[in-house]
Structure formats: C-alpha cells, structure tokens
C-alpha cells in the first residue's frame, strides 16, 4: 500500500514535460498481492474484542496464512475459474454410452476446493474436532472469520462449503444413527479420498420461497425412500450428498406434509444414484460453481428426522446459510472498499489524487459505512449463536432476529457498494481484467438465495418480532453492550438509546397490524442501522481505550447521521470526520469524543 501511495505522489509531482510517463503508472493497481488479513485492522481489532485470547493466539497465524493465500493464488484461481470459457461443463454419458452424468471443472476450481476443504477444512470447523490442530470445534465467529477472508477472493465456492457445514449440522442434530454413520464421517473429513461435499436442493418450478408448493414425491422402499420428480435450481449440483425436501406418498398438502431427506450421489455399491442432471444453468454470477436442474427417477434417499417436520428442520439450515450470506456480503464489501481505496490513493486526475477530491471522498464514505456496519453486525450475530448453542435463550432470540436482519440489509448494501466500487475504478472496472465486474455480478445472488429481501423483512417483523418478541432480546443485548463500553459520552449514548426505543416501538406496532406490512422493509433497515450504530459505538470506545483507535465511534456517528437521519449531530464536523476515517492513522479516543456532538 505504501508503495502505491508513493507511486501516486511521484506521478502527481512530476514536472510538466513532453516525456511520456511509465505506462504502468497510468492505470490504478488493485488489491492482488495483499494479505487480506493484515490489511484489515478493523477485523483484527474486533476479533480481539470478541474471541478469547488463547483462541485468537491460535487462529492468528492461520488467518494470516489464509489472508496471504486469498490475496494471491486464491485470487488468481478465482479470476480464472470465473471466465466464461472456463465455467463448469456437464457431461451426460461415459464412453460406453451409459448415463453417468458428471461435471467437468477447470483446474483452477479444483485448486480452490483444495484450499477450502483440504488445507483449511472450513466446511468442518464447527462440526468436528481437530481442524488445523485445534482440539475443539470452532466457535461460530472463528469459523466465519475464515469464510470472511476466503470470500474476499472467491464467492461461488463458498456456497458448497457453507452448505456442507450446515447440512452436517442437520444430519447430526436430526438424523438417526444409521444416517449419521452413513454421512457424518465423510461430511466432516478433510481427506480428499473420503470427503463428502454437500448441497441443499429446495427450489422447484413453483418458486423458491413458497416451499409448501413442493411436488417432489418420496415413496418408502425398505429402510430408504425413492424420489420422483424434479428440482429447478440446485447449486453445487454434483454434490456427494444433498439435503432436500420432498413430500412422502400420501402425506398432507402444505408445510406439514414435507419431509427432509439426505440423498447420496453414489450408492453403497459405488453405482450412480437414480437421478439425472438435466442441464446446467447459465448464470449472471457465481460462474465457477455449477447450478442446474435435476430429474429424480427413483433416487435413493434417507429420511432425516421426523417426516412431518421436514421444513422446520430444513429452516435450521436456511438460517445458518442466511448468516453465512451476511458474512459473505461483509467480505465482498470489504474487497470493494479495499479496491476503491487503492484506486483513490493512486489514481491522479486533474493533477490531484482522487482521494483528495471532496465528492470522491463522500463516495468512499458511502462504501465504507455499510462495509463496517456488516462487519459489526455479523460478529454480534456470531457471538449470539455461540451463546445460544450453550443454551442461552436470550442469545437465541438475538440470533433469531439478527440473522434475517443481516441477510436482508447487508446483501442489499452489497449491490450498491459493488456498483459504487466499479464506478471508483471507472471504465476498467467494467472489464474482466479487474475484479470489480465479478463483484457486481456475484453481489446480486445475495438477495435471491435463502429468501429475497421481502421474505427476510417479513421474517423479521411478522415472525421474529410478532411471534417471539425477539426485538426485545436484541434491544436488551445492545443496552448491555453499551453499559459494558465505558467512555461513550452521555449525550451520544442517549441519542443511540432514543433511536433504539423509537424503532422498537414502531416495529412492534407494525408487527401487530397486518395492514402495515409495507413498512416491514423500512423498519427492518432502521433496526439494522440502529443495532450497527450501537455496536460500533461500543467497539470504538473499547478499541480506543485498548489500542488507541476509536474510529468506530465516528462510524457510529455517521450511521446515526446518514442512515437514520439524526439531526442533532453537527454538520460542520463532517469534513473532519471524513478526513479521520479515510486516513489509516489511528483516531484518538479524545478526538472521536470531541466530534460526537
């Protein structure tokens, strides 16, 4: 980064002569070659706040290693695998004319799989002991830390990685002993000879959100079941084991008639299971990872859990995937922000660096704010998940509402941030030589997989709030967070609490009145912004006292002012706040406090 800045300064100060400058200096560089962990002091500081010291001491070298890989070879592989000419290809028959459909991958994709599944075991971190030598299962935040770094280079492959993780959770929690013995050893393996990669097949032609309309039929056959019908959108289409929803023969219509099944790609004798990949989808994004349509012709599958609770069980996986999507959105926004900062510090136009231009600085702030919000919220949600796994009911409610909130808002923000980062790079951002156009394409899938924005906003208001009063548990956790964060000025703290009380009252009123359903999205956004502002305030106070950098207090201020419209914050401080946030130097706690008026 220092070399980049020096190069920009050199170009800016060069004499006005007729000699041509070095062409390499005329195009802004990108983030390739950086260590994505070492380049992210905010991420490091928040991990230090949230994780036990011994855990972080163990994780730090592994995260640094992945950060180095993500900024170098993983970034290269991701770029290669995403190219249209290198995307997965479906083969339908072997050389003897036997229907044995399989997917051919570019070697770059296989190299990315090796990094994820074998070298780091990201899919197994929370499901088995011993990954990377850690004697326990990883806490959710520790696992998501690896996802966060990985996705800054490759988004598509994180789908099967995450779904292998969440599918393992369902099999372990709901499967009988036979199902567990059949699948768990492979699904938690980091040995390529025994690894079983997972997937989740839910979507049918009737659409993804209205799962009650599913028509895939399951017929009992001895100790197993046979599946007949089709699925319309199956990502990681050639997975070794897929969890899916089907309706047992004779079961009732609606959600209650759906059961959860685990379907292996190959049977016990090694033969191919009885389903066909009809075709692969040509997609806008996630080109590296194959999605397709499947026709079931009596495929063998195994019931997981109770036959009348399949959808409720599958929703556990959906919620885990939603949280992972929030982490992925945070990761992609971080890459967008980092790319934009490199460009803005290097690119010279009209004899000024972009970062020295007022409008460009304002645009950079529009990228920074949602990026940092998503980081704070996903960490709080991950910590709540860990407490919930230990039996903390209040934490379970916090996780219950924060998961769809994060999925809803961060994934929407990701689209705007990716588009804004493309604009910062300019025309070069529109071509495949740089990562920006891929980030724009991949960002859109976040509002489609695991529920659209409408579905997640309704889940927040009409389910988490209306049925479980989860907003009250969230509010209580946020107040506790503030109470445990000394150093926040009383007046600013009161602004945060007033916003929290007002939004909680409004979202509760919306939840009790079906006629206010059109307000679900607006109020979900406001609750997300308020939660982020409170979390950032506490983080800024704590890191300011710990390592001398209180910049997250200023980020909290910006969320209040720009995303919640708080009018009591002084406009004349804006230029100084922006200058401090765009400068990598630490912000003293006293300086941040003085600017919170």
ABEGO torsion letter per residue (X at the ends): XAAAAAAAAAAAABBBBABBBBAAAABBBBABGBBAAAABAAAAAAAAAABBAAAAAAAAAAAAAAAAAAABAAAAAAAAAABAAABBBBBABBAAGBBBBBBBBBAAAAAAAAAAAAAAGAAAAAABBGBGGBABBBBAAAAAAAAAAAAAABAAAAAAAAAAAAAAAAAAAABBAAAAAAAAAAAABABAAABBBBBBBABBAAEAABAAABABBBBBBEABBBBBEBBABBBGAABABBBBBBBBBGBBBEAAABBBBBBBABBAAGBBBBBBBABBBBBABGAABBBBBBBBAGBBBBBBEBAAAAAAAAAAAAAAAAAAAAAAAAAAAAAAAAAAAAAAAABBBGGBBAAABAAAAAAAAAAAAAAAAAAAAAAAAAAAAAAAAAGBAAAAAAAAAAAAAAAAAAAAAAAAAAAAAAAAAEAAAABAABAAAAAAAAAAAAAABGEBAAAAAAAAAAAAAAAAGAAAAAAAAAAAAAAABBGBBAAAAAAAAAAAAAAAAAAAAAAABAAAAAAAAAAAAAAAAAAAAAAAAAAAAAAAAAAGBAAAAAAAAAAAAAAAGBAABBAAAAAAAAAAAABABBBBAAAAAAAAX
